[in-house]
Each structure stands twice: as C-alpha cells, then as structure tokens.
Amino acid sequence: MIEFIMQYWLEVIFGIVVAGVGAVFVSLRSKLKKQIEKEKALEKGVCSLLRAEMIRSGEKYIQKRYCNIYAKDTFDKAYKAYHDLGGNGTMTELHEQVMNLPAQEQEKNKCSERED
C-alpha cells in the first residue's frame, strides 16, 4: 500500500514540476517575443530619426557649400549607425555629397567685389 501511494505521489509531483516548467517556458517565450518586437520598433524609430537628421544637416551643408570636419565626423557616424541599423542605400549619395564638401568656407572672389 505504501509503495502504491509513493508511486502515485512521485508521478503527481513529477507532473506538477513538468507543468510548472512548461508554464515558465511559455511565459518567457512570450516576454522574449514582445521584447524582440520592441527592439525592432526602436531600431526603426532610431533609423528614421538618423535619416531625418542626415537629410536636414546634409541639405544645410550642401546649401552652405562647405562642412567643417566636426560636422563631417558627426554626419559620417550617423550614416554608419543608420546602415548598421538596417537603413537602405538611399542615403549613400547624400553622404558622398557631404563628405566631398570642402571643410572651410571658400573665400569670395575679391576682384568681383571691387568691380561693383
């Protein structure tokens, strides 16, 4: 009789343990899936912000016709982060244009100013 009770108690305990482990696994899997979705959304958001900032600053420097070395460094880092986050190649042309700008403002032609 004691053996019979011991046998079934072990099966019940084993069943409870297995069910508990399964429940923990399902819960962790659900939390992990939500965390992955949040990370993807954050990546897309940061990528969009980087893109918007590169467009804004890129257009500004192209209009000024120069870009100092600190701004170029910042722009280049934003461009690399954009690509690391999965950004497509649409920013490559703008990046190349900004990187090819002179680092200092070009002096105006003084001869043309005197003629006025």
PEFENQUI-V17389 format. One record per run of one state. SS is the DSSP state (2 for helix, 1 for strand, 0 for the rest). FROM is the first residue (numbers start at 1). TO is the last residue. Records with the same first field share a line. If there is no record, write none. Layout:
# PEFENQUI-V17389
SS->FROM-TO / FROM-TO
This chain:
# PEFENQUI-V17389
0->1-1 / 65-65 / 67-68 / 85-88 / 100-101 / 103-109 / 116-116
2->2-64 / 69-84 / 89-99 / 110-115
1->66-66 / 102-102
